[in-house]
């Protein structure tokens, strides 16, 4: 009680300056504004949710049993190695040693984190300093620029170029302008962030694209953050190439992965970062000072699951192969629905999202009640209120003038159960009929 009273007295006597936000946090104060507004609308109108990036169905019994066994064990309820539960670190080291064709040491080259977001936080805050430039390929996951700014760095955006013309297109058609990319590298460039498969468009960078990025990293002595949280969500004919596997890149790359994404249980927040000890050391320091010990039973459960996947790698009955097949099927379902509604969807190479061009559809809708600057925000709010369907505006995944250039796209998550996709189909069919398309 004395401690609480003393703290209250201390708070009451703080000056306004002392209570103010960290300067860099003030600069990003508007970041959550649009997300908060959409979340509030979703709570009010309760739309069919194709916005949030997670499945809305239960995991398999095998996945649930792994956690049940971990929780009922007598040995998983206390601290484990703070850098990673040995059983999980060992199986990840074994798996990536196979995939990278090199020895990955479980003790010094893997850090287990409380979800992939913690790994991303530790990477950017741990390795980026004031004035450091970080190249970000956009569209991009919004946390990237926010964390770079928080660290005092400067985000330099290089935009994937869309193909000219209307009609069907693939995420593979969205490509880098390599002159623009090379021009973004300077003596102040500290890092580049490469997200493959990309969120939001589902582009999977092929080997030649990654090799050109790798050449520039080596030329300018730049480190690479490979965000590969959707690495197991790639379907034929595409192949997931790990940039750390390219010659001369492991030594300058930290790769982030996500167990919760890999097994479709996003509430089980366990992620990791792997790479050379020289780059991983600062991440480990931040990890100890913040999270310290990710959930031991969750790590034990994921160890069981990864051991099964590693032992049966590539077999038809494994979770990863089954998930890839399911995602591809669901992707084609939503793609056909969006086409029939008058949108032009972009076929993803991987991931759980699809983006659709609303240029032909939006002019036939009455968006006058919405006052937002960007078309996609107005359209998404109208879609929630009028038709009770939730997607995400693509302008949230861009910076600067590119927000306006790409505000005619909406992102939808198709990793949903059959009932949800059927209800979405009914809504989109009614939308088409109402607009007399």
ABEGO torsion letter per residue (X at the ends): XAAAAAAAAAAAABBAAAABBBAAAAAAAAAAAAAAAAAAAAAAAGBBBAABBBBABBBBAAAAAAAAAAAABAAAABBBBAAEBAAAAAAAAAAAAAAAGBBBBAAAABBBBBEAAAAAAAAAAAABBBGBBBBBBOBBBAAAAAAAAAAGBBBBBBBBBBBBEBEBBBAAABBBBAAAAAAABBAABABBBBBOBBOAAGBBBBAAAAAAAAAAAAAAGBBBBBBAAAAABBBOABBBBBAAABBGAAAABBBBBBAAAAAGBAABBBBBBBEBAAAAAAAAAAAAABAGBBBAAAAAAAAAAAAAAAAABGBAABAAAAAAAAAAAAAAAAAAAAAAAGBBBBBBABEABBBBBAAAAAAABBAAABABABAAAAAAAAAAAAAGBBBBBAAAABBEAAAAAAAABBBBBABBBAAAAAAAAAAAAAAAAAAGX
